[in-house]
Amino acid sequence: MTIATIVLVIVTCAAAAVDVRTRRIPNLLTGAAAVAALAAALPAGPTAVLLALGMMVAAFGAGTIAFSAGWFGGGDVKLIAACCGFAGFPGSVVLVLYVLAAGALLALVTAAARGRLVALVRSTAAVAHGAPLQETMLLPYGVAIAAGSFAYAASTVVPALRLPV
């Protein structure tokens, strides 16, 4: 496991703790994480720095679209973008897939705990057929980002956990 991956897990755990408590992910944390991600890529040379920066920009761009649709909060988007800087390419693709899977699991568990699981499943199925979204749920998505980061970190150590991307 690289230092960048260790820092990724530490940053996302801190973000999750703050998100659960305040329902916000501070700009100071995401900004520092983005700078740290670029600094972590420096020893590997300018190509690694450019790849890290490129992944951060791509994740931020895609995240901005998701934010505009109401799927993510702004802090979530900035944190995911910074995380992609730590993972580089192609690791960012795997990291984002783990984060999305963790987010889906978090949504299902939260809906079940609130007694809204059936409504959430019906609403999601209706959206898949072109109907407008009926059931929404606010989640501390920093938790999903941290869980996805843990899964990503574990997959760098245990080859059997790697996604075939």
C-alpha positions in Angstrom: 0.0 0.0 0.0 1.4 3.4 -1.0 1.6 6.5 1.2 -0.9 8.1 -1.1 -3.4 5.3 -0.4 -2.8 5.6 3.4 -3.4 9.4 3.2 -6.5 8.8 1.1 -8.0 6.6 3.8 -7.1 9.0 6.6 -8.6 12.0 4.7 -11.8 10.2 3.9 -12.2 9.0 7.5 -11.8 12.5 8.7 -14.3 13.7 6.1 -16.8 11.0 7.1 -16.6 11.9 10.8 -17.2 15.6 10.0 -20.0 14.8 7.6 -21.8 12.7 10.1 -21.6 15.3 12.7 -22.2 18.5 10.7 -23.6 17.3 7.3 -20.8 19.2 5.6 -17.4 18.4 4.2 -15.2 21.5 4.8 -13.4 23.2 1.8 -10.3 23.3 3.9 -10.2 19.5 4.1 -10.9 19.0 0.4 -8.5 21.7 -0.7 -5.7 20.3 1.5 -6.5 16.8 0.2 -6.2 18.0 -3.4 -2.8 19.6 -2.7 -1.6 16.5 -0.8 -2.7 14.3 -3.8 -0.6 16.3 -6.2 2.3 16.4 -3.8 2.1 12.6 -3.4 2.3 12.3 -7.2 5.5 14.5 -7.5 8.1 11.8 -6.8 6.8 9.8 -9.7 7.4 12.7 -12.1 5.5 15.2 -14.1 3.4 12.6 -16.0 2.0 11.3 -12.7 1.2 14.8 -11.5 -0.6 15.5 -14.8 -2.5 12.2 -14.6 -3.5 13.0 -11.0 -4.6 16.5 -11.9 -6.5 15.2 -15.0 -8.4 12.6 -12.9 -9.3 15.3 -10.3 -10.6 17.6 -13.1 -12.5 14.8 -14.7 -14.1 13.7 -11.4 -14.9 17.3 -10.6 -16.5 17.8 -14.0 -18.6 14.6 -13.7 -19.4 15.5 -10.1 -20.6 19.0 -11.0 -23.2 17.4 -13.3 -24.3 15.0 -10.5 -24.4 18.0 -8.1 -26.6 19.9 -10.6 -29.0 17.0 -10.7 -29.1 16.9 -6.9 -27.4 13.6 -6.5 -24.4 14.8 -4.5 -23.5 17.7 -2.3 -20.8 20.1 -3.3 -18.4 18.9 -0.6 -18.9 15.3 -1.7 -18.0 16.3 -5.3 -14.8 18.1 -4.1 -13.8 15.2 -1.9 -14.3 12.6 -4.6 -12.2 14.8 -7.0 -9.4 15.0 -4.4 -9.6 11.3 -3.8 -9.2 10.6 -7.6 -5.9 12.6 -7.4 -4.6 10.1 -4.8 -5.7 7.1 -6.9 -4.5 8.4 -10.3 -5.3 6.6 -13.5 -6.7 3.9 -13.8 -7.1 3.6 -10.0 -9.7 6.5 -10.0 -12.1 4.4 -12.0 -11.9 1.6 -9.5 -12.2 4.0 -6.6 -15.3 5.7 -7.9 -16.9 2.3 -8.6 -16.3 1.3 -4.9 -17.6 4.7 -3.7 -20.8 4.3 -5.8 -21.4 0.8 -4.5 -20.8 1.9 -0.9 -23.2 4.8 -1.5 -25.9 2.5 -2.9 -25.5 0.2 0.2 -25.6 3.2 2.5 -28.8 4.4 0.8 -30.5 1.0 1.2 -29.5 0.6 4.8 -30.6 4.1 5.7 -33.9 3.6 3.8 -34.5 0.3 5.7 -33.7 1.9 9.0 -36.2 4.7 8.3 -38.9 2.3 7.1 -38.7 3.8 3.6 -37.0 0.9 1.7 -40.0 -0.1 -0.3 -40.7 3.5 -1.3 -37.1 4.0 -2.4 -37.0 0.8 -4.5 -40.4 1.8 -6.1 -39.1 5.3 -6.9 -35.9 4.0 -8.3 -37.7 1.5 -10.5 -40.0 4.2 -11.7 -37.1 6.5 -12.6 -35.6 3.7 -14.7 -38.8 3.7 -16.7 -38.8 7.5 -17.2 -40.9 8.7 -14.3 -39.8 11.6 -12.2 -38.0 10.9 -8.9 -40.5 10.6 -6.0 -38.4 9.5 -3.0 -35.3 11.4 -2.0 -33.0 10.9 0.9 -30.2 13.0 2.4 -27.2 11.0 3.3 -23.8 11.8 4.9 -22.1 10.6 1.7 -18.7 11.2 3.2 -19.3 7.8 4.9 -19.7 6.1 1.5 -16.6 7.9 0.2 -14.6 6.6 3.2 -16.0 3.0 2.8 -15.2 3.1 -1.0 -11.7 4.3 -0.1 -11.2 1.4 2.3 -12.4 -1.0 -0.3 -10.0 0.6 -2.8 -7.1 0.4 -0.4 -7.9 -3.2 0.5 -7.9 -4.0 -3.3 -4.4 -2.7 -3.7 -3.2 -5.1 -1.0 -5.4 -8.2 -1.7 -5.4 -9.0 -5.5 -8.6 -11.1 -5.1 -10.5 -7.9 -4.2 -9.5 -6.0 -7.3 -12.3 -5.1 -9.8 -11.5 -6.3 -13.4 -11.4 -2.8 -14.9 
